[in-house]
């Protein structure tokens, strides 16, 4: 690969790096930007309706017609009228204070109902549609309904959600469906026929910064999801942070294309930022998973944007597509000035492959930034807002302060700021665990400085406390670091992997192969579950083991997975990240094969 440090970055306009750094005697380091957070109005619906009135016919949202047809547009004027009418209907039919629950894909009706609920003081609780698709006892949906007690539930198609609600014996709740003709469900079209009264205007004026706006759900990777209450002030402070640091380069007021689900922190942030800046958001119905990413590729081949927000899994699949699709490369990089990754650490090798494509197409590297945060911080509150050719989590944005607590050679990341929740809903035990004695929220992640002598160069992700585990002899495995190293060593044959397993005698790994990567490396005739791929992986793992001594990084066995990670089983989140613990528990029989005294022929045993 050519030297990627030589081509210049495409021009971007970023916030200056001006830091206040405090180093404490106990080794803790506190960092915050000296630049004040820009002013913002926390009355979200008021700001949105004023913008809708001003922008009128400008497209606000675009979504393809059912079946992947042409784009259908919702103007700002349509959006504003819909918000007012839906708020009026909710005011007449919804008990005050109880939440509106939304179980839907991304669509204009979700945006309209969210702003309408906020207008009259109803918190919004978005949940994944998969909560109702799993069958069984619908444990996650049962948990969230019991904890939040929604007054209204919206579904894109009420008929798909109805069996789950019936099984849970949900009663006394107003049901709204975006699909007509579902028995017992009010069609969304009926809400849009309401005339707006002065009472709605008065309700909007009553909203205060500390009013509850959202119940967001954590991923639930170690059990049932925790419920994160967020105020209007939390939301608008975080929106201001992102716009201040990256807004001019991102071009929010122009065109955005995004697939991230609105019931997750990052996707909801993209929706709000685009609309509040007066941009047009094209809703991408694809996902970075097998069978759905082709939809994203189609959209990216058609629509050029200056900024894109994705997760590492999405960038991995995108890079594979760029390897052989010249039209995609041309359209993707035509206007691109800024690429953001969030949800997990981006492997350095993937960064370099993306930049190689950018340089080949444009002669420039593209600035790549992070969006580091959590559901509890609304969205990203740290970013790379300085030129860098290293992946990382960046530095805190205005309005937030981080505390780095020493942990071996790394630091545990903690944070304070207007964007951070005050605790978990109806969960004092987890709330107490989540904050330290100074009120800093503990993110559970580890980081290191790119340059310990120059804080301005930012921080790099160095693992997650929950992903670190011990082998049977007591050796710690730093899961995040080892995973990234393995992905680099096995690229492009593998798309993702999970490490196995706690309290086992040695380290093993389960791998998802990349059909495109296997074909390009081993030839068209190669079977992704066959001996040729196993031999190639065995050779790569042998090399890896020679270069990484020690039980904590030596892979003794591996197994190729032919079944993709399941969204419905929560193996992969709606934002594309792998839930290691769920994969290991769900595929326990495969884990046992890896540790059998005499492994079968499909198990790879590097020499």
Beta strands, then each sheet from edge to edge (+ up, - down):
strand 1: 19-23
strand 2: 29-33
strand 3: 59-64
strand 4: 71-75
strand 5: 100-103
strand 6: 124-127
strand 7: 152-155
strand 8: 174-177
strand 9: 186-187
strand 10: 212-217
strand 11: 227-231
strand 12: 255-258
strand 13: 280-283
strand 14: 307-311
strand 15: 338-342
strand 16: 367-370
strand 17: 372-373
strand 18: 380-383
strand 19: 395-396
strand 20: 400-407
strand 21: 410-417
strand 22: 441-449
strand 23: 459-464
strand 24: 469-470
strand 25: 476-477
strand 26: 494-500
strand 27: 507-513
strand 28: 555-561
sheet 1: 1+ 2- 20+ 21- 22+ 23-
sheet 2: 4+ 3- 13- 12-
sheet 3: 6+ 5+ 7+ 8+ 9+
sheet 4: 10+ 11-
sheet 5: 14+ 15+ 16+
sheet 6: 17+ 18- 19+
sheet 7: 24+ 25-
sheet 8: 26+ 27- 28-
end
